[in-house]
Amino acid sequence: MEGTLSHKEVLASKMLARSAKTKTIQHLTAFVLFMTLAVLVTVLALLYTMPKPSQQLMCERLCLPSDPFSQGSEVQCACGSNRLEEYLAQAISMKEKRLIDEEEAKITTGPSPQLMGLLKTLRWNIKPSARVTGKKQSLPRAYDGEMISVREWHEKDDRAFLRYGMEYRHGRLVVPAKGTYFVHSFLDLYETIKNTSSPDDTIPNKRHADNYQLSPSIKHSIYRFNIVNGIEEELLRTEHPREVAQNGYFNIYDSYLSAAVNLEPGDELYVKISDLDLLAHPNSNFFGVSMI
């Protein structure tokens, strides 16, 4: 019949309708996926461009004066930690430069009373001084005259010292600077006596050559020599007459010299004695030079 659809036509129409519906669903699904992907891309882009929490915390802006020591200076702002570090370094540098400029100005305009007092204290503490202590002597030399140099001293003993330029050379103390010095020397002298029955048994023992001439007095001196003028000068001297031994065996003498003397750089000071044998017990002996 013409007015009635065949079974095949009905089946074909259903298949066409189902195909159109499937395409519509696919289109809708693709649209939803596209929109979802666009949203995800947008969210990712926002997350990527946002600063991290730690970075945002570290870079909080900090505003500080451009000149740490000026109240009206311009304010500069930067990342907090960097700006603080820069500000502290600038403050330390400017303070150090200011202190240096102040010290230079003091030197240019003249020292303050406080500085002068400090300089006087330092000057007192750094004055050249020396002290050497007694030591047993070697035999006199052939060319020694009436006065014999005391050539042996302890310069490294516990009681000895050399300070602020003073030097010790072969029994001599060498002065480094011009000035007035306190020069002093002490000798403990011990004289043995012949123990014989002869009338002259109080004559001291002769320890040198047979032609040794015993002086009637004991002489103790301090000399000065400077290589510039080549002159030897006696600065101080004391004499003790020889005494008769009350016990018949020995005599003991104490000899001390001291004075304030004006000295020049390079002056060499040394001790001389008329009888070197008297220094048999040198533990108490000393020789010193100190600027005053």
NORVENZI-V396140 format. One record per residue. N is the residue number from 0. RES is the residue in one small letter. SS is DSSP state (a for helix, b for strand, c for the rest). Layout:
<<N/RES/SS> <N/RES/SS>>
This chain:
<<0/m/c> <1/e/c> <2/g/c> <3/t/c> <4/l/c> <5/s/c> <6/h/a> <7/k/a> <8/e/a> <9/v/a> <10/l/a> <11/a/a> <12/s/a> <13/k/a> <14/m/a> <15/l/a> <16/a/a> <17/r/a> <18/s/a> <19/a/a> <20/k/a> <21/t/a> <22/k/a> <23/t/a> <24/i/a> <25/q/a> <26/h/a> <27/l/a> <28/t/a> <29/a/a> <30/f/a> <31/v/a> <32/l/a> <33/f/a> <34/m/a> <35/t/a> <36/l/a> <37/a/a> <38/v/a> <39/l/a> <40/v/a> <41/t/a> <42/v/a> <43/l/a> <44/a/a> <45/l/a> <46/l/a> <47/y/a> <48/t/a> <49/m/c> <50/p/c> <51/k/c> <52/p/a> <53/s/a> <54/q/a> <55/q/a> <56/l/a> <57/m/a> <58/c/c> <59/e/c> <60/r/b> <61/l/b> <62/c/b> <63/l/b> <64/p/b> <65/s/c> <66/d/c> <67/p/c> <68/f/c> <69/s/c> <70/q/c> <71/g/c> <72/s/c> <73/e/c> <74/v/b> <75/q/b> <76/c/b> <77/a/b> <78/c/b> <79/g/a> <80/s/a> <81/n/a> <82/r/a> <83/l/a> <84/e/a> <85/e/a> <86/y/a> <87/l/a> <88/a/a> <89/q/a> <90/a/a> <91/i/a> <92/s/a> <93/m/a> <94/k/a> <95/e/a> <96/k/a> <97/r/a> <98/l/a> <99/i/a> <100/d/a> <101/e/a> <102/e/a> <103/e/a> <104/a/a> <105/k/a> <106/i/a> <107/t/a> <108/t/a> <109/g/c> <110/p/c> <111/s/c> <112/p/a> <113/q/a> <114/l/a> <115/m/a> <116/g/a> <117/l/a> <118/l/a> <119/k/a> <120/t/a> <121/l/a> <122/r/a> <123/w/a> <124/n/a> <125/i/c> <126/k/c> <127/p/c> <128/s/b> <129/a/b> <130/r/b> <131/v/b> <132/t/b> <133/g/b> <134/k/c> <135/k/c> <136/q/c> <137/s/c> <138/l/c> <139/p/c> <140/r/c> <141/a/c> <142/y/c> <143/d/c> <144/g/c> <145/e/c> <146/m/c> <147/i/b> <148/s/b> <149/v/c> <150/r/c> <151/e/c> <152/w/b> <153/h/b> <154/e/c> <155/k/c> <156/d/c> <157/d/c> <158/r/c> <159/a/c> <160/f/b> <161/l/b> <162/r/b> <163/y/c> <164/g/c> <165/m/c> <166/e/b> <167/y/b> <168/r/b> <169/h/c> <170/g/c> <171/r/b> <172/l/b> <173/v/b> <174/v/c> <175/p/c> <176/a/c> <177/k/c> <178/g/b> <179/t/b> <180/y/b> <181/f/b> <182/v/b> <183/h/b> <184/s/b> <185/f/b> <186/l/b> <187/d/b> <188/l/b> <189/y/b> <190/e/b> <191/t/b> <192/i/b> <193/k/c> <194/n/c> <195/t/c> <196/s/c> <197/s/c> <198/p/c> <199/d/c> <200/d/c> <201/t/c> <202/i/c> <203/p/b> <204/n/c> <205/k/c> <206/r/c> <207/h/c> <208/a/c> <209/d/c> <210/n/c> <211/y/c> <212/q/c> <213/l/c> <214/s/c> <215/p/c> <216/s/b> <217/i/b> <218/k/b> <219/h/b> <220/s/b> <221/i/b> <222/y/b> <223/r/b> <224/f/b> <225/n/b> <226/i/c> <227/v/c> <228/n/c> <229/g/c> <230/i/b> <231/e/b> <232/e/b> <233/e/b> <234/l/b> <235/l/b> <236/r/b> <237/t/b> <238/e/b> <239/h/b> <240/p/b> <241/r/c> <242/e/c> <243/v/c> <244/a/c> <245/q/c> <246/n/c> <247/g/c> <248/y/c> <249/f/b> <250/n/b> <251/i/b> <252/y/b> <253/d/b> <254/s/b> <255/y/b> <256/l/b> <257/s/b> <258/a/b> <259/a/b> <260/v/b> <261/n/b> <262/l/b> <263/e/c> <264/p/c> <265/g/c> <266/d/c> <267/e/b> <268/l/b> <269/y/b> <270/v/b> <271/k/b> <272/i/b> <273/s/c> <274/d/c> <275/l/a> <276/d/a> <277/l/a> <278/l/c> <279/a/c> <280/h/c> <281/p/a> <282/n/a> <283/s/a> <284/n/c> <285/f/b> <286/f/b> <287/g/b> <288/v/b> <289/s/b> <290/m/b> <291/i/c>>
